[in-house]
Amino acid sequence: MAKGRQLVMIVDDDQAVRDALQFALRLEGFCVHVHSGGASLLADPDLSRAGCVILDHRMPRMDGFALLSNLQAQNPNPDEPEPKRM
């Protein structure tokens, strides 16, 4: 990720939606990672650096609400920074 650029994660099972959001956000200067589902997002090594996650609420296998619950369980206090991993 480029230093100083905000990272946005997009999770949507629709390729056209991912492409459109990615294009628009990159035009505004954001660094963007796109994912077609929740498992892909959870495996992204840069997830802890994301300043924003955009979720589709209707996806196969893991919908956006289940994914949000999973993210909240991983970091129950989002205002507190995660411990650094070495």
C-alpha positions in Angstrom: 0.0 0.0 0.0 1.3 3.4 -0.8 2.3 5.4 2.3 -0.2 8.0 3.4 -3.1 6.8 1.2 -6.2 5.6 3.0 -7.1 1.9 2.4 -10.6 1.0 1.5 -11.8 -2.7 1.3 -14.7 -3.5 -0.9 -16.6 -6.8 -0.6 -19.3 -7.6 -3.2 -20.1 -10.7 -5.2 -21.0 -8.5 -8.2 -17.9 -7.9 -10.4 -19.4 -4.8 -12.0 -20.1 -3.2 -8.6 -16.6 -4.0 -7.4 -15.1 -2.5 -10.5 -17.2 0.7 -10.4 -16.5 1.4 -6.7 -12.8 0.6 -7.1 -12.6 3.0 -10.1 -14.4 5.8 -8.3 -12.4 5.5 -5.1 -9.0 5.3 -6.9 -9.9 8.5 -8.8 -10.3 10.1 -5.4 -6.8 8.9 -4.3 -7.7 5.9 -2.2 -5.9 2.6 -2.2 -8.5 -0.1 -2.8 -8.6 -3.8 -2.3 -11.6 -5.7 -3.7 -12.9 -9.1 -2.6 -15.7 -11.3 -4.0 -16.6 -12.7 -0.6 -16.1 -12.6 3.1 -13.5 -15.4 3.2 -11.3 -13.4 0.8 -11.5 -10.3 2.9 -10.7 -12.1 6.2 -7.6 -13.6 4.5 -6.3 -10.2 3.3 -3.1 -9.5 5.2 -3.8 -5.7 5.0 -7.3 -6.0 6.7 -6.1 -4.4 9.9 -4.9 -1.3 8.0 -8.3 -0.7 6.4 -9.9 2.7 7.2 -13.2 1.7 5.6 -14.8 -1.6 4.6 -17.7 -1.5 2.2 -19.9 -4.6 2.4 -22.6 -6.0 0.2 -25.3 -7.4 2.6 -26.6 -10.1 0.1 -23.8 -12.5 -0.8 -23.7 -16.2 -1.1 -22.0 -18.3 1.7 -21.3 -15.4 4.1 -23.6 -12.4 3.8 -22.5 -8.9 4.8 -24.1 -9.1 8.3 -22.3 -12.4 9.1 -19.1 -10.9 7.9 -19.6 -7.7 10.0 -20.2 -9.9 13.0 -17.0 -11.8 12.3 -15.0 -8.6 12.0 -16.5 -7.2 15.2 -15.6 -10.4 17.0 -12.0 -10.1 15.8 -11.8 -6.5 17.1 -14.5 -5.8 19.6 -13.2 -2.3 20.5 -12.6 -0.6 17.1 -11.6 2.7 18.8 -8.6 0.9 20.4 -5.8 0.0 18.1 -5.1 -3.7 17.6 -2.0 -5.0 19.2 1.0 -5.1 16.9 1.9 -8.5 15.6 5.5 -9.4 15.4 
